Amino acid sequence: MQVGGHSNTYHTRTGEEAWAGIAAAGYITVELSAVLGWSEHVDLDAPVADLYARLAHYGLTPTVLSGHSDLTTPDGVDLAIKAIRWCHDNEIGVMNSAIGGHSSQEESESAFLAGIGRVAAAADDAGVDVALEIHGDIMATGARTLPLLERIGHPRILVAYDTANCEFYGDTAAVDDLATMVPYLANVHLKDKRGGAGVWDFPEPGGGHVDFTAIRKILVDGGYDGPASVEIEFDGTWPDLAGIDAVMKSGRDHLVACGYDCG
């Protein structure tokens, strides 16, 4: 399990600033953000040569594309399929998305199930895993997610476990919820949390109360060896660039102390 940096941590900055900061913090892998209206660090319509040249310049290997779109709508499904094909074309094995897109909490399960077959077929054709994030109402926790995965019943539709979203949306600690998800994981967001359910406060690893040593044991004992990334979303207000860079480094240091391989 190689831990990288999530470019969404640099939501208020450019992709170039994200790549530079993630690399300077000591990571060697990166989860790329291509989220319309939020963190638009990757343009799925742009030539990729310049992007990959900059990533190579910083010694970064992309492992996941975060391409959140609203999978309860036809347009959102179309965008997800576009992101899946982009992953295939650029040799990235995982496309990450929440059911209702980045900012949704309440979602229509019936509308999602009506479109997920198209997403699964595209994933199958591309040889790309779709990692649905623990996020929003339907997938607030692993316990809520398991019945949904059974209804979908497709090996390419898997889970991106977020170690803070389970508390924010589902009032459930990751250490009490993660183990049942390990066989279905395609991605992990190592994100810390302060406060209770509904409190947007996601500091760097080590800045909150998430037990990352226990998280690592659950993942290792379960045999998870896929991608993981550090995602920091602060208290909803992002600091300046130097502040973001600093917590990317201190978060990495904390995870290394907990036994993670962070490059």
ABEGO torsion letter per residue (X at the ends): XBBBBBAAAAAABBAAAAAAAAAAAGBABBBBBBBBGBBBABBAABBAAAAAAAAAAAGBBBABBBABBBAABAAAAAAAAAAAAAAAAAGBABBBBBAAEAABABBBAAAAAAAAAAAAAAAAAAGBBBBBBBBEAAAABAAAAAAAAAAAGBAABBBBBBAAAAAAAAGBBAAAAAAAAAAABABBBBBBBBEBBGBBBBBBBGABABBAAAAAAAAAAAGBABBBBBBBAEAGBBBBAAAAAAAAAAAAAAAAAAGBBAX
